[in-house]
Amino acid sequence: MAILIGTRDGVYRTATVPVEDAEQVLDSGDVPRVQTFPELDGVFAATKTGLYRSTDEGQTWKNLNVPQEEVYSVVASPDSERLYAGTHPAHLYVSIDDGDTWAELEGFQELPSRDEWHTPRHRNEAHVRSLGVHPEMSDRVIAGVEVGGVHVSDDQGETWTERRDGVHDDVHHVLVLGADEYVASCGDGLYRTRDAGQSWTSLDTDLDHRYFREAFELDGRLYAAAARSSPGTWSGEGGADAILVESTDSGETIETVSYPGGPAEVILAWTAVEGDVLAGTNDGRLISRDEDGTWVDAGMIPAGIRSLEVC
């Protein structure tokens, strides 16, 4: 087993929790996503210098040469026949030959709101921050755009439908819990849909913290973390002023819990290691959840953590 840690400086690798000897194995710059897929061999790193793949648990990497260099998201179809990559600027590509060649899914550019996808924070452009699929709907692809909302395709990405009404358009991550059930972590709230985005419910109406990056689910428990505001406010004495929340009823009720590094550090990444939750913060801290529900320190690495994966 190897734990791969996507950071602001590339990918680190370790084999132990608590982490004591993390080694940098990919010098790629910022890594928004490190991910494995049951149907494909190896692990993928979506980075701002390309989409990389490793077939030896992260020890060596190959650039798959997606047409746009800055890759923010990646997902594989359940039948392993298609690999999708989302980029900055906001384009979507598919490969049907294991990443050797890529074709743009041009229907994604034809969505009615496409001209509205931009923000001054990202060179007045947007990016495909999140991609998801579910085995029960193998032809369905769910895309989250920062800034641009949630969009769904039911024909392998050829045509798209906007599902952005009722959810904030600054979408950082879409957690796919079922064919029709998703949780969207946004720059202004946490939202759930149970009808594939046709309607959305706000889950954080009782919270003062609104800046969510990613949610995670394990054994029926939903985890999410939020900062008081966007990353530009995370420096200084108070840091991110963040919270960690848990829910056992799909977000109907939410409990705020304490964690190492909080509230100055905000959790940005999640994974599961041998049945336990492992999380990473913007300051490079790893924390894990004990069987009794207590969060404990699990080591530090020398860069802010963006994503986590086990392979």
Buried (B, 14 or more C-beta within 10 A) or exposed (E): EBBBBBBBBBBBBBEEBEBEEBEBBBEBBBBBBBBBBEEBEBBBBBBBBBBBBBBEBBEEBEBBEBEBBBBBBBBBBBEEBBBBBBBBBBBBBBBBEBBEEBEBBEBBEEBEEBEEBBBEBBEEBBBBBBBBBBEEBBBBBBBBBBBBBBBBBBEBBBEBBBBBEBBBBBBBBBBBBEBBBBBBBBBBBBBBBBEBBEEBBBBBEEBEBBBBBBBBBBEEBBBBBBBBBBBEBBEEEEBBBBBBBBBEEBBEEBEEBEBBBBBBBBBBBBBBBEEBBBBBBBBBBBBBBEEEEEBEBBBBBEBBBBBBBBB
